C-alpha cells in the first residue's frame, strides 16, 4: 500500500496531544520522523515528544487513511516545505 508523506509542525505540547488523539483514529500505522534519522510511532505521545518539534517534522501514513488525515490533521500540514 502506498504511503503519503507530508511536513507538519507540532511546536507546542497541546498540538502534539491533539495530533496523537487524532492519529489514533487512523486505521493503519502513522510514522513521524525528524531529520530523517529518527522515526517514531505517530500514535505515541512520548514518541513524538522525544523528537525536536521546534521545526517541521514529517508524517507518513497509509493512503487508506488519506481522508481521515484531511479531516483530522491537515491543520498541521506545512505548505511550501519539501519532504
N, C-alpha and C positions, 0 to 999 in steps of 0.2 A: 504494500500500500504506500502511496506517495505521501511524503511529509511536507508540510508547509512551514517555512521559516520566516520569522518577522522580528525586527528590532522592537524592543519595548523599553519603557522607562518606569522603574519601580523605586523611586527615590525617597519614599517615606515608608515607615513601618505599616501605616494604615493602608497604603497602596498594596504592599506585599500581602497583608492579611486578606484584603478583598480579592486580590488576584488568586490566591490559594483557594479561597472559598469558591470562586467561580470555576477554576480549573477542576475542582473535584466533581463538577457536574459533567465533565467530558467522559466519553465512553472509552477512549484509548489513553495511552501514555502521553504525558506532556513533559518535555525537557526544557530546562533553562540553562544557558551557558554564558560564561563570562570570559572574555579574552580568548575564546576558542580553546582554552585549556581545561576548564572545569565545567562539568555537566552535572546538574542536579535534577532531581525529580521536581517537576513544576507543581506538584500537588503537596509538596512538603514545605511547611513554613520555615523550619530550621535549615533545610537545604538552601532555600533562596536567601535567607538571612546570612548564610555563610559566604555569599558572593559579594563583590563590590558593586552595589546597586546605585552608587552615586552617578554613574554614567549608564547609557543604554546597555542592556543585555539582550540575548537572543532567545526567543521562544520557538520551539519546534513542536508541532502537533500533527496528528493524522488528518488527511483530507476529509476523512469521515466526520471529524469534529469541526469542519470549517464553518458551518452555520452557527454552532454554539460559540465559536471564537468571535464571529462578527457581532453576536448579541452581547456576550458577556465580557470579553477582554479587549475589544477594539479600541476602547478609550485609552489603553496603554500603548498602542502602536505608535511608533515614532516614524514620521514620514521624512523622506529625504536622507535617510541613513542607509547605506548599503550593508547587506549581511554577508 
